[in-house]
Amino acid sequence: MAKQKMTRAEKSWIMYDVGNSALVLLATSVIPIYFSSLAPDGGVVVAWSYAETVASLIIALLMPILGSIADMKGMKKKFIVGCVGTGVVATVALGIPTSAMAFLVIYVISSVALNSSMVFYDALLVDATTDDRMDEISSQGYAWGYIGSCVPFIACLLVVLNYDALGIGLQTAMQIAFVITAAWWLAFTIPMLRDVQQKHFKPREEHAVSRAIKGIGGTLKEMWANKAIKFYMIAYFFYIDGVHTIIKLSTSYGTDLGISSTQLVLALLVTQFVAFPSAIIYGRLSSKYGTRRMLLIAIAAYFGITLFAALFLRTATEFWILAILVGMFQGGIQALSRSEFGKLCPKKRANEYFGFFDIFGKYAAILGTFLVGTFTALTGNSSLGVMSIAVLFVIGFVMMLKVPAREEAAE
């Protein structure tokens, strides 16, 4: 059977992943290193962990309410416009502060805007494609996001790593990097806003906010009554929380171990290149071996990655090995998690359900960052903090085994 070509809507939906991934990559590599220069007294891992936790808590509180409203006709893209607009301005503003606290405040705003936009973007997957193509399109989104984000990232690196040769200061170099990243994000948002139409929606309601707040409890009861969604959400909460904790804190952990900033950034760039083909391959393997089975393999792999980081990671070479291992599974586990939930949730209430989906882990890495920050603060050993993440993957693996097949859940 000939491979089906992607539609214009599918391609444009994928383009948004290319756009927002530029800030995601910068936030997991260069930004923590720059923040360490603003916080010379130390405590980088702890401060960064708690900043990420605050951002995640804000998203967790907002998304169920905003998601319910966004499910109404024509609202998804309006919310995306608001989030992207706020995020772009905040990203540019990151170059202004000279104190650590002011920088963290603006970073939290940009992080909330970015990750909130991703909730609405994820929910648009059900409008951009069909159930039988969700694994493929979701995987393509992550894949092209990884490789596409390298273009502005390399441009930023050239400026940041050569600021002396360019005759500018580090802050000016970072200001240029933030402008490049914000412009890239904005440019690749336009195709999705133009070509992807909201096909699934609820009728508009009066007093939408109050109704959304009152309806949160009912939605939770519905989700809990659905065995497939219940166990899937519990599994997802734990394993993806661990995944995003590793993504968010890998650079600050490497800095704490004394690995040079250049080695850290270049290794994370390798992660992007490895993740590009890996995400596509993972999506195609899911059609042969099943989405759930591929998710279980990825969860087990991340458990091993966590142990490697905590027990053996001490040098730049070992950080490069870690970066390659993460790249092999990062895109696959994210893409298939998103598409699998898109198949399970009711299409007309996709935003509402994806709002809870993101609370249960995707961009609300509350537990993992809190565990790392707390254990590191209590023991003074960041390796023990990283070790605490392993339990998240164990619980996630066990809970995923309890998720019934979609055919069984339908019955």
C-alpha positions in Angstrom: 0.0 0.0 0.0 1.4 3.4 -1.0 2.3 5.7 1.9 -0.3 8.5 2.3 1.0 12.0 1.7 0.6 14.5 4.5 -2.1 17.1 4.0 -1.5 20.8 4.2 -3.1 20.9 7.6 -0.9 18.1 8.9 2.3 19.8 7.6 1.2 23.2 9.1 0.4 21.6 12.5 3.9 20.0 12.5 5.5 23.4 11.7 4.4 24.7 15.2 6.6 22.1 16.8 9.5 23.4 14.7 8.8 26.9 16.0 8.3 26.4 19.8 11.1 23.8 20.0 13.6 26.6 19.6 12.8 28.0 23.0 12.5 24.5 24.5 16.1 23.7 23.4 17.4 27.0 24.6 15.7 26.6 27.9 17.3 23.2 28.5 20.8 24.2 27.5 22.0 27.8 27.3 19.5 29.5 29.6 20.4 27.5 32.8 24.1 28.2 32.0 23.4 31.9 31.6 21.3 31.8 34.8 24.3 30.4 36.7 26.3 33.5 35.7 23.6 35.6 37.3 23.7 33.5 40.4 27.4 33.3 41.3 26.7 32.3 44.9 25.7 28.8 43.9 22.5 26.9 44.5 21.8 26.8 40.7 20.2 23.3 40.7 17.9 24.1 43.6 16.8 27.5 42.3 16.2 26.3 38.8 14.3 23.2 40.1 12.0 25.4 42.2 11.5 27.9 39.3 10.4 25.0 37.0 8.1 23.8 39.8 6.4 27.2 40.1 5.8 27.4 36.4 4.4 23.9 36.3 2.0 24.6 39.2 0.6 27.7 37.4 0.0 25.6 34.3 -1.6 22.9 36.4 -4.1 25.4 37.9 -5.0 27.2 34.7 -5.2 24.4 32.1 -8.4 22.6 33.1 -10.4 25.8 33.1 -8.9 27.4 30.0 -9.0 24.0 28.2 -12.7 23.7 28.8 -13.3 27.2 27.3 -11.0 26.5 24.4 -13.1 23.5 23.4 -15.8 25.9 22.2 -16.1 26.8 18.5 -13.1 28.8 17.2 -11.4 29.2 20.6 -8.4 26.9 20.3 -6.5 29.2 18.0 -7.4 32.3 19.9 -5.8 30.9 23.0 -2.7 29.9 21.0 -2.4 33.5 19.8 -2.6 34.8 23.3 0.0 32.3 24.6 2.4 32.8 21.8 2.1 36.6 21.9 2.8 36.6 25.7 5.6 34.1 25.3 7.4 35.9 22.5 7.4 39.2 24.4 8.6 37.4 27.6 11.3 35.6 25.7 12.7 38.9 24.3 12.5 40.4 27.8 14.7 37.6 29.2 17.7 39.6 28.0 16.9 42.6 30.2 17.5 41.5 33.8 20.9 41.5 35.5 19.7 39.9 38.7 18.9 36.2 39.2 15.5 36.7 40.8 14.2 39.1 38.1 15.4 36.7 35.4 13.6 33.8 37.1 10.3 35.7 37.2 10.4 36.5 33.5 11.5 33.0 32.7 8.5 31.6 34.6 6.2 33.8 32.5 7.8 32.7 29.3 7.7 29.0 30.4 4.0 29.2 31.4 3.1 30.8 28.0 5.1 28.3 26.0 3.8 25.2 27.8 0.2 26.5 27.9 0.3 27.0 24.1 1.4 23.4 23.8 -1.7 22.2 25.5 -3.9 23.9 22.9 -1.5 22.7 20.1 -1.7 19.1 21.3 -5.5 19.3 21.3 -5.4 20.5 17.7 -4.0 17.2 16.7 -7.5 15.7 16.7 -8.5 18.4 14.2 -5.4 18.2 12.0 -5.5 14.5 11.3 -7.3 11.2 11.9 -7.0 8.5 14.5 -5.2 6.1 12.2 -2.5 8.7 11.4 -2.0 10.3 14.9 1.1 8.2 15.8 2.7 9.1 12.5 1.9 12.9 12.6 2.6 13.3 16.3 6.0 11.6 15.7 6.7 13.8 12.7 6.0 16.8 14.8 8.5 15.9 17.5 11.0 14.8 14.9 10.9 18.0 12.8 10.8 20.0 16.0 14.1 18.5 17.1 15.9 19.1 13.8 14.2 22.4 13.0 15.1 23.9 16.4 18.8 23.4 15.6 18.8 26.1 13.0 18.1 29.1 15.4 19.9 27.3 18.2 23.2 27.1 16.1 22.7 30.8 15.2 22.4 31.6 18.9 25.4 29.5 19.8 27.6 31.3 17.2 26.7 34.6 18.9 26.9 33.4 22.5 30.1 31.4 22.3 31.9 34.1 20.2 30.7 37.3 22.0 34.3 38.4 22.7 35.3 38.1 19.1 32.2 40.0 18.1 33.1 42.8 20.5 30.0 42.5 22.7 29.2 41.4 26.2 27.6 38.1 27.3 24.3 39.9 28.1 24.2 41.5 24.7 24.9 38.1 23.1 22.1 36.6 25.1 19.7 39.4 24.1 20.4 38.6 20.5 19.8 34.9 21.1 16.5 35.6 22.8 15.3 37.8 19.9 16.3 35.1 17.3 14.4 32.4 19.3 11.3 34.6 19.7 11.2 35.5 16.0 11.6 31.8 15.0 8.8 30.8 17.3 6.4 33.5 16.0 7.2 32.8 12.3 6.4 29.0 12.5 3.2 29.7 14.4 1.6 31.4 11.4 1.1 28.3 9.1 -0.8 26.4 11.8 -3.1 29.4 12.5 -3.7 29.7 8.8 -4.3 26.1 7.7 -5.5 24.1 10.7 -9.2 24.5 11.4 -11.0 23.5 14.6 -13.3 20.7 13.5 -14.3 19.3 16.8 -15.9 21.7 19.3 -18.6 22.2 21.9 -21.3 24.8 21.4 -20.6 28.3 22.8 -22.0 28.8 26.3 -22.8 31.8 28.5 -20.8 32.2 31.7 -18.2 29.9 30.2 -15.6 30.5 33.0 -18.0 29.6 35.8 -19.3 26.6 33.9 -15.8 25.4 33.3 -14.9 25.7 37.0 -18.0 23.9 38.0 -17.4 21.2 35.4 -13.9 20.3 36.5 -15.2 17.8 39.1 -17.5 16.1 36.7 -14.8 15.8 34.0 -12.5 14.2 36.6 -15.2 11.7 37.6 -15.7 10.8 33.9 -12.0 10.2 33.4 -11.7 8.2 36.6 -14.7 6.0 35.6 -13.0 5.2 32.3 -10.5 2.4 33.2 -8.3 2.9 30.2 -8.0 6.7 30.7 -7.6 6.3 34.5 -4.6 3.9 34.4 -3.1 5.7 31.4 -3.2 9.0 33.1 -1.6 7.6 36.3 1.1 5.9 34.3 1.7 9.0 32.3 1.9 11.3 35.4 4.8 9.3 36.7 6.9 8.4 33.7 6.6 11.6 31.7 7.2 13.6 34.9 10.5 11.8 35.0 11.2 12.4 31.3 10.6 16.2 31.6 12.6 16.4 34.8 15.6 15.0 33.0 15.1 17.4 30.1 14.7 20.4 32.4 17.6 19.7 34.8 20.2 17.9 32.7 22.2 21.1 32.0 22.2 22.4 35.5 23.1 18.9 36.8 26.0 18.8 34.4 27.1 22.3 35.5 27.0 21.1 39.1 29.3 18.2 38.2 31.8 20.7 36.7 31.3 19.8 33.0 32.1 22.8 30.8 29.3 24.8 29.3 30.5 24.2 25.8 30.6 20.4 26.2 27.1 20.5 27.7 25.6 22.6 24.9 27.2 20.6 22.1 26.1 17.3 23.7 22.5 18.5 23.9 22.7 19.6 20.3 23.7 16.0 19.4 20.5 14.9 21.3 18.5 16.9 18.8 20.1 15.2 15.8 19.7 11.7 17.3 16.1 12.4 18.2 15.1 13.4 14.7 15.3 9.9 13.0 14.6 8.1 16.3 11.2 9.8 16.7 10.2 9.0 13.1 11.4 5.4 13.5 9.5 5.0 16.8 6.3 6.2 15.3 6.5 3.7 12.5 7.4 0.9 14.8 4.3 1.6 16.8 2.2 0.6 13.8 3.9 -2.8 13.7 4.3 -3.6 17.3 1.6 -1.4 19.0 1.8 1.9 20.7 1.6 0.6 24.3 4.4 -1.9 23.7 6.7 0.8 22.4 5.8 3.1 25.3 6.8 0.3 27.8 10.1 -0.1 26.0 10.8 3.6 26.3 9.8 3.8 30.0 12.2 0.9 30.7 15.0 2.6 28.8 14.5 5.8 30.7 14.8 3.9 34.0 18.2 2.7 32.8 19.2 6.2 31.6 18.4 7.6 35.1 20.6 5.0 36.8 23.4 5.8 34.4 23.1 9.5 35.1 23.1 9.1 38.9 25.7 6.4 39.2 28.2 6.9 36.4 27.9 10.4 34.9 31.0 12.3 36.0 32.8 13.4 32.8 32.0 15.2 29.6 32.3 11.9 27.6 29.7 10.3 29.8 27.4 13.3 29.4 27.7 12.8 25.6 26.7 9.1 26.0 23.7 10.2 28.1 22.7 12.8 25.5 22.7 10.1 22.8 20.7 7.7 24.9 18.1 10.3 25.7 17.8 11.3 22.0 17.0 7.7 21.1 13.9 7.6 23.2 12.8 11.2 24.0 10.9 11.9 20.9 9.3 8.5 20.7 7.9 8.5 24.3 6.6 12.1 23.9 5.0 11.6 20.5 3.3 8.3 21.2 2.1 9.5 24.6 0.4 12.4 22.9 -1.2 10.4 20.1 -2.3 7.6 22.3 -4.2 10.0 24.5 -5.7 11.7 21.5 -7.2 8.4 20.5 -8.6 7.8 24.0 -10.2 11.2 24.7 -13.5 12.5 23.3 -12.7 14.7 20.3 -15.2 17.5 21.0 -13.6 17.9 24.5 -10.0 17.4 23.4 -8.7 20.7 25.0 -10.5 20.0 28.3 -9.0 16.5 28.4 -5.6 17.6 27.2 -5.6 20.2 30.0 -5.8 17.4 32.6 -3.4 15.4 30.5 -0.7 18.1 30.8 -1.4 18.4 34.5 -0.7 14.7 34.9 2.8 15.2 33.7 3.6 16.5 30.3 4.5 20.0 31.1 3.8 19.8 34.8 7.0 18.1 35.9 6.2 19.1 39.5 7.1 15.9 41.3 10.4 15.2 39.6 11.9 18.7 39.9 10.7 18.9 43.5 12.3 15.5 44.3 15.6 16.5 42.7 15.7 19.9 44.3 14.7 18.6 47.7 17.1 15.6 47.8 19.9 17.7 46.5 19.3 20.4 49.1 19.0 17.9 52.0 22.1 15.8 51.0 24.2 18.3 49.2 24.6 15.6 46.5 22.9 16.2 43.1 23.5 12.6 42.1 21.2 11.4 44.9 18.7 13.9 43.7 18.8 12.5 40.2 18.5 8.9 41.6 15.1 9.8 43.1 13.7 10.1 39.5 14.1 6.4 38.9 11.1 5.5 41.1 8.8 7.5 38.7 9.6 5.2 35.8 9.0 2.1 37.9 5.5 3.3 38.9 4.8 4.4 35.4 5.8 1.1 33.9 3.6 -0.9 36.4 0.6 1.4 35.8 0.9 1.2 32.0 0.7 -2.6 32.2 -2.8 -2.1 33.8 -4.2 0.0 30.9 -6.6 -2.2 28.9 -6.5 -2.4 25.1 -8.7 0.1 23.4 -11.0 -2.6 22.1 -11.4 -3.9 25.7 -12.0 -0.4 27.0 -14.7 0.2 24.4 -16.6 -2.9 25.4 
